[in-house]
Amino acid sequence: MGNFKDAKAAREFFKDDLYAMNSGIFIEEIGEGFSKCSMKITPNHLNAVGGVMGGAIFTLADLALSAAANNTHMPTVAQQVSCNFLSTAKGDTLIATAVCKKDGRSSCVYNIDVVDNTGRDIAQFVGTGFKLIK
């Protein structure tokens, strides 16, 4: 059983993560070693050439990592991440799905795939979480 009984409980916990919340990120689903977050693309997310800013995509993936990892062990913080940007979004919403690949004693590794609502691959994010002692 995770630390959050459902997505509503996870949203309540992360409500004070103001950067992510002010970016319009929404926790859709949460489960054992899994989370799904979404972000409706607005003009505030766009860069100078009209694409979604890399930092907006990164923030979405980072919150998906944090939600999934903290559901398993709280508190967990990002220790190392990498992000490959694959394509420009064509849809109006981005969806990040985090899946646990390794859950160790003091760290965890998650793959986070970011797609748009047309199914287009936008980014591939890998995050290592460090489990702080509670």
N, C-alpha and C positions, 0 to 999 in steps of 0.2 A: 504494500500500500504506500502511495506517495505522500508527500507532505501536504499536497493540495488535494482536497476531496473532488474538485472539479475545476473547470476553466474559470468559473466565477470566483472561486477562492484564490486562484492564481492572479486574476486581474486585480482583486482587492489587495493582495500582497504587493504587487508591482505598481500600484497607483501612484506611489511616491517616486517612482523612477521617471522623473519629470521630463528628461530629454526624450526618452522613448515615447512617453504618453503624449507630449506636445508635438511629436512627429506623427501622431495619428496611428500608432501601432496598436493592434488589438490581438489579444491572446484568444484564439479560436478554440483550440483543443489542447488537452494535456493528458498524459498517461505515463505509464512506467517507461522511462527512457525515451520519451517522445514529447514533442510539442509542435503545434502549428500556429503561426502568427501571420497576420495580414496587415497590409498598409495600403489604403486608397491613395493613389498618386495625385498630388495637388501641385499647383504652380510653385509652392514652397519647396518641393522636392527636386525641382529641375535645375540643371546647371546652365551655363551660358550658351550652350549649343542646343538646348532643349531636351536633353536626355535626363534620366534620373541620376542625381548626384550619387557618386560612389559611397559617400558617407551615409546617405539615407539607406542604401541597400545594406551596407555594413551594419548599421544600427538595428535594422530589422532582423538580420541574421544573428546578431549578438544577443538580442532579447530572446529569440527562440532558443539559443544555447542556454542562456541564463534560466529561463523558465523550466526547460527540461532538466537541467542539471540540479537546480534547487528543489525540484520535485523529488529527486532521488536522495540528495544530501544537502542540507541547509546548514551553514552557508557554503556555497561554492562560487568562486570568482574565476574569471577568465585568466589563464596563465600565458597562453600563446595561441594566436589565431593566424590563419591565412585565408585570403579571399581571392579567388579568380573570377573576374568579371567576364562573362561569356557573350552576352548579347544586350542590345538595347531593348527596353520594354516596349511592346506594341499595345498591350492592354492598358487598363486603367487601375489595376490592383496588383500588388506584389504579394506573394505567399511564400513564407519560409517554413520548411519542415525540418525539424531537428530529430535525428535518430542516434541513439547511443551505440557506439562501436566498441567501447571498452569502458568498464566501470571498475576501477581499481581501488585500492585501499585509500590512497591519498590524491588520486587524480582520475580524470575521466576524459574520454575523447568522443566528440560528436561530429557527425557529418550533417551539414545544413545545406539543403538545396533550396535555392530561391528561383521561383518561376513567376511569370505573370499569369493573369487569368485567361490568357489564350493558350497556356501550356508551354510557352516559350521558355527555355532555360536562360536565366538571367545571371546567376552567380552560383559558384560552388565555394562553400565556406567550411573550413575545418577548424574546430576549436578544442583546445585542451583546457579543462577546468581544474582548478586546484581546490581541494576540499579543506576548508578551514576547520579547525577544531572548534567544536561547539561547547 
